[in-house]
Amino acid sequence: MIRWLIISKYLLRSIDFDAVFQQWDPYDKEIKECLEMTRKKFETNLPRLSNKELKIMKKAILLDYAINFLCCETRFGWSSVIGIIPVIGDIINLYLSIRLIHLCMDVTLPRRMIVQMYTNVIIAFAMGIIPIVGDILFTYYKCNIRNYILLEKILKEREKMTSTHL
């Protein structure tokens, strides 16, 4: 039994999940950039964030990047842990993600961004409903961070527009 654990741990470490998901995930580079910004304590490349926007960012990071899993050197959040519970966990994740979108809507977003955010949440929910494999895909999809990146793009565009008008 212990041999299998050691072998599986070695195999999981030898697989380069980043390379696999970079091909599938167009937001992978942006997610990593977002994490680097949080590690530098929000000092680089971020527009001036209000308290509400910082709260949204912290919630998104808690839901998608709160826990570091050393076995396969990846990070996942509380939404992945909650998603392990069949059906109920996925419904709870759906509620938490929609609640985060409603917090984002207080910033007044364009309708297409709101639709894109809801689409991310629905895709994540559909993945999470599938047993085992869906939970693994859900862990790597990280819809809350994707939605935060969309919000951040809008905030950066607004800051550029206000700085050019001044």
C-alpha positions in Angstrom: 0.0 0.0 0.0 2.8 2.4 0.9 4.6 1.5 -2.3 1.5 2.6 -4.3 1.4 5.9 -2.5 5.0 6.6 -3.2 4.6 5.6 -6.8 1.5 7.7 -7.3 3.1 10.6 -5.6 6.1 10.3 -7.9 3.8 10.1 -11.0 1.8 13.1 -10.0 4.9 15.2 -9.4 6.4 14.1 -12.8 3.3 15.2 -14.7 3.6 18.8 -15.7 0.0 19.9 -15.2 0.9 23.5 -16.1 2.0 22.5 -19.6 -1.1 20.4 -20.1 -3.5 23.1 -19.0 -1.7 26.0 -20.8 -2.8 24.4 -24.1 -6.4 24.3 -22.9 -6.7 27.4 -20.8 -6.4 30.8 -22.5 -6.5 32.5 -19.1 -3.6 30.5 -17.6 -1.0 33.2 -18.1 -3.4 35.9 -16.7 -4.2 33.8 -13.6 -0.5 33.3 -12.9 0.1 37.1 -13.4 -2.8 37.8 -11.0 -1.2 35.5 -8.4 2.2 37.2 -8.7 0.5 40.5 -8.1 -1.1 39.2 -4.9 2.2 37.9 -3.7 3.7 41.3 -4.1 0.9 42.7 -1.9 -1.1 44.3 -4.7 1.6 46.8 -5.5 2.2 46.2 -9.3 0.0 46.7 -12.3 -3.2 47.1 -10.3 -5.4 50.1 -10.7 -6.3 51.9 -7.5 -8.7 49.5 -5.9 -11.5 50.5 -3.6 -12.2 48.4 -0.4 -15.1 46.7 -2.2 -12.8 45.6 -5.1 -10.2 44.4 -2.7 -12.9 42.4 -0.9 -13.9 40.8 -4.2 -10.3 39.9 -5.0 -9.7 38.3 -1.6 -12.9 36.2 -1.9 -12.0 35.0 -5.4 -8.5 34.0 -4.2 -9.9 32.3 -1.1 -12.4 30.3 -3.3 -9.8 29.3 -5.9 -6.3 29.5 -4.4 -6.4 29.3 -0.6 -4.8 25.8 -0.2 -1.4 24.7 -1.5 -1.4 21.0 -2.3 2.2 19.8 -2.1 1.7 16.4 -3.7 1.2 17.7 -7.2 2.4 21.2 -6.5 -0.8 22.9 -7.4 -3.1 25.4 -5.5 -6.8 25.0 -5.1 -9.4 26.8 -3.0 -12.3 26.2 -0.7 -14.6 25.8 -3.6 -12.7 22.7 -4.7 -13.0 21.3 -1.2 -16.7 22.1 -1.0 -17.2 20.6 -4.5 -16.1 17.2 -3.3 -19.5 16.8 -1.6 -21.8 15.3 -4.4 -24.5 17.7 -5.8 -24.8 19.8 -2.6 -21.2 21.0 -2.8 -21.7 22.0 -6.4 -24.9 23.9 -5.5 -23.0 25.7 -2.7 -20.2 26.6 -5.1 -22.8 27.9 -7.6 -24.3 30.1 -4.8 -20.8 31.4 -3.7 -19.8 32.2 -7.3 -23.1 34.0 -8.1 -22.7 35.9 -4.9 -19.3 37.0 -6.0 -20.7 38.1 -9.3 -23.3 40.2 -7.5 -20.5 41.9 -5.6 -18.8 42.6 -8.9 -22.0 44.1 -10.3 -21.9 46.8 -7.7 -19.0 48.2 -9.7 -21.3 48.7 -12.7 -20.1 46.3 -15.4 -21.0 46.1 -19.1 -23.7 43.5 -19.9 -21.3 41.4 -22.0 -18.9 41.1 -19.0 -21.8 40.0 -16.7 -22.8 37.4 -19.3 -19.2 36.2 -19.6 -19.0 35.9 -15.8 -22.2 33.9 -15.6 -21.0 31.7 -18.4 -17.8 30.9 -16.5 -19.9 29.9 -13.4 -22.2 27.7 -15.5 -19.3 25.9 -17.1 -17.7 25.3 -13.7 -21.0 24.1 -12.3 -21.5 21.7 -15.3 -18.0 20.4 -14.7 -18.5 20.0 -11.0 -21.7 17.9 -11.4 -19.6 15.1 -13.1 -18.3 12.8 -10.3 -14.6 12.6 -9.6 -13.3 13.8 -13.1 -15.5 16.8 -13.0 -14.2 17.8 -9.6 -10.6 17.6 -10.9 -11.6 19.7 -13.9 -13.4 22.2 -11.6 -10.3 22.5 -9.5 -8.2 23.6 -12.6 -10.9 25.8 -14.2 -11.0 28.4 -11.4 -14.1 30.4 -12.5 -13.9 32.9 -9.6 -10.4 34.0 -10.6 -11.4 34.2 -14.2 -14.3 36.4 -13.2 -11.9 38.6 -11.1 -9.6 38.9 -14.1 -12.5 40.1 -16.2 -13.4 42.7 -13.5 -9.7 43.8 -13.3 -9.6 44.4 -17.1 -12.7 46.6 -16.9 -11.1 48.5 -14.0 -7.9 49.0 -15.9 -9.7 50.2 -19.0 -11.7 52.7 -16.8 -8.5 54.0 -15.2 -6.9 54.5 -18.6 -9.9 56.4 -19.8 -10.0 58.7 -16.8 -6.3 59.3 -17.0 -6.5 60.3 -20.6 -9.4 62.6 -20.0 -7.6 64.5 -17.3 
